[in-house]
Structure formats: C-alpha cells, structure tokens
C-alpha cells in the first residue's frame, strides 16, 4: 500500500471523467511527457504525499495522508470562466468523505475540494484545485 496506489485511484477517476466530457480533456499525470497544443485546455494531476504515520505500538498500522491537486490550464486572456466551471465540476467529482477502494486499500476524501488562486502567464491561466486524503492500513 502506498501513495502511488492512492494516486492511481484518483488519477483513474479524473481521467475517466475528463474523457467522458462533451469536449474531452487531456489529463497529464506526474512525470508524463507532454507538449501542450496552443490554446488548448488540459489538466495536470499531482499527488503531494505527507508523512506516513503509524498509530500502533506494534507498528502494524500505516496512515497515508496527503493532497491530491488538479491544475486546470486554460488559454490566457479569456477570464476565469472555463477554469471556474471545470473547478466546480471537479469539486462535484470528489465529494467530501467519499471512500474509494482499490484492492485492500480504501482512501477517503478528507476535505472539500478547494480552489486556489488563478495564476496567469503569457499563454496560459492555471487554476489549482485540491483536497486532502487519508488511507489507513493494518
């Protein structure tokens, strides 16, 4: 059990959702080679692991916590509209306290999806959305 398994759970869900949109979106995951097309909207997914803990004296327990972040990248100069709408949809995709399971691991969405500050540059406008997760194993 690991943060990699947790990442695969959330990435698979995000990718399936993005492919099913009326205009499908590319989801770029960690360490994936990708060259964006000009004026295209796409998503970048990251798992930001926190420390792994053990809450038993026997050491048989592991608590995995961290943050799953999706950066919504849209063309610059088009206001916040498209990024804001996608942020709302991603918020609905990962409801608070939802449990997702893969094999023996269950991961829980521990905080509401939070939208961060939009970051403009010359060609893109990026809006990050993120939430905290937790998984416990014995």
Secondary structure, DSSP 8 states (H G I E B T S, - for coil): --HHHHHHHHHHHHHHHHHHSSS--EEE-TT------TT--EEEEEEEE---B--STTS--EEEEEEEEEEEEEETTS-SHHHHHHHHHHHHHS-TT-EEEETTEEEEE-S--EE---EE-SSEEEEEEEEEEEEEE-
